[in-house]
Amino acid sequence: MFFLSKIEWTDSELLIAFSGVQGGQRQVVCRFVELLHLENRLSCQSFDVDELPSPVRDHPLLWEWTDCNCDLYFAAAPPDAHAVIGDLVAVHDALAGQWFPFNTWLARRPLQSQTDLLGSGSGCFAHGPRRVMQAYQDVLARHGCRPSLLRAGPCAEMSDEEIRACSEMSALVFCPQFYVLAASFENSAA
């Protein structure tokens, strides 16, 4: 078993070191780091050697870099705005629940404002990664809101494959409270 023992920045690299209970050390060198997230060093401090994660290229944390952003509009009020929000919460939790709060991509952050917006009959409902907006679009359609999805932002003209090919970002996720987004990772014994 290994415990998190050090996090250190050196020039353009991030070094994460783990010390073994019976000696030995493992380290991960992260290059071109976009984000280091560590909420509580004690929350997920120990790992078996085989449990040290491998970098992944498809993760909710990476959608900002790997998905086209889209604007989700609607053109009709639903019969029950609260039912729409309830269904959206379930879809959101299935897609990105523990990584992003439900209101992350909504046009209006307070939920009551969002239900008021639905009641108004039209407007921009949300803005975010394509796969999330498509799931929200399906919910709005089931509730009769006549949704439409428009690609937005600097990558709007690129295909999804082109966007993913341009992104070199990967995620190294130790636990929901401790992860790194970077271009490359090197895992070794120290």
N, C-alpha and C positions, 0 to 999 in steps of 0.2 A: 504494500500500500504506500502511496506517495501523497505528500501534503504540499500545498502551495507554499513556497518559501520566499519567493522574490519576484517582483515585477520591476523591470528596469529599462529605461529608455537609453539607447546608445546611438548617437547620430541619427540615422533614418530607420533604425530597427527597434523593435520592442522584444525584450527577453523575458520569458515567463519560466521560472524555475520551480521544480518540484523536488523535495527531498524525501528519500525513502525511510521508512520506519527502521529498517535494518541496514541503513547505509545506502549509498548510491544516489544518483541524481538523474533526473530527466529534465530536458529543457525544450522549449519551443521558441524559435526565433521567427518573429512576424515582420515582414517587410512591406513598406508602403501602407502603413496602417491608416485606415479611415476612421475607425472607431474602436475604442477600448471601453467596455462597459463592465464595471465591477461594483455592484450595489453593497455587498457585505462580504468581506474576505472570508468570513467564517461560514457563510451559508452553503458553500460547496467546496470545502477545502481539501477533501481527501479523494483519491482516485486509485483504483487498481491500475497496474501498468497497462493492461489490455483495455481499460476504460478510457484512456486518454483519447479524446476525439480526433477524428480526421476532418480536414476541411471539407466543406460542402459548397456546391455552387447553386443549389436550389433550396432556398430557405426564405421564410417571410422577411427576415432581417435584410435580405438582399434585394427585395423587390424594387426598392428605390433605384437601384442600379441596373436591374435586369428586366424590368417590365416598363412598357410605355405608360406614361401617365394619361389618364382619361378624365373627362368631365362627364358626369352623369346628370342628365336633365329629365324632368318629367313634365307631362302636359295635361294631367287630369288628377283631381283629388280622389283619394281612395275612400271607400265607405267607412273605414275605421283606421285612422292614422296610427293609433296605439297598437293595433294588430300588426301593421306594417313594421313598426319599430321592433316589436317582439320577434317577428320572423327574421328581421335583419340581424338582431342580436344573435340568434341561433346560427345563422349562416356565417356571421363574422367569427363567432367562437370556433366553429369548425375549421375555418380557414386560417385565422391568425390570432386566436383568442389570447393565449398567454404572452404573445409578443407585442401586441398593440392594443390599447384600450379601444372599446367600441367606437367612441366618438372621434378617433384619429382622423378619419377622412371625410367626416360629415361637413357639409357647408356651414352649419351652425352648431357650435359645440354644446350648448345646453339642450338636452333632449326635448324640453317643452318647446323651444324655438323650432326644433326640427319638425315636431308634430304640427306646429302652427304653419310652417312652410308647406308641409304636405296638404294641409287643409286649404291653403290658398289656391291650389289647383295647378300651379306651374312654377318652374324655377330650376336653378342649379341645386341638385340635391347633395352631391358629393364630388370629390376630386381625389384621385389616388391611383394606385397600380391597377393596370388593366384587369388582372384576374379577380381582384376584389370588386372592382366596378361592374364586371360582368355578372358576378354572383349577386350583387345588390340589384342590378338591372332585372335579373330573373325574378327576384322577390317583388320589385315594383310592378312588373308585368303581371304577375299572378294576382295582384291587388287592383288591377285596372288603372294604373297610373300612366300608361302610355310613355314608357321611358325611352330615351335615346342616349347613345353613348358616342362621344366625340374624343378622338385622340387629341392630346394637348401637349404643349411643351416642346423643347428643342428636338426631341426624337419622334415627333408625331408622324413624320414622313417615312421613318425607317420601319422595316418589318421587325417583328419580335425576335427573329433569328439574328438580324443585324444588330439589334440592341444588345442581345446576350453576347454576341461575338466581340463587340466593342468593350464589354465590361470584363475586367480582369479580377473583379472582386470575388472573394470567397469568405465564408464564415467559419470560424472555429468556435464551437459552442460547447462550453464546459457544463453549463447549466443556465437556466433562464436569468440568473443574476450575474453571470460571468461569461462574456463572449467577446470575441475580437473579429472585426471586419478588416481584411487586408488583402493585398494582391498575392502574397505568397507566404507559405509557412514551411518551416523546417523543424522536424521533431527528431531529437537525438538524445543519447545518453551523455551525460556530462562527465 
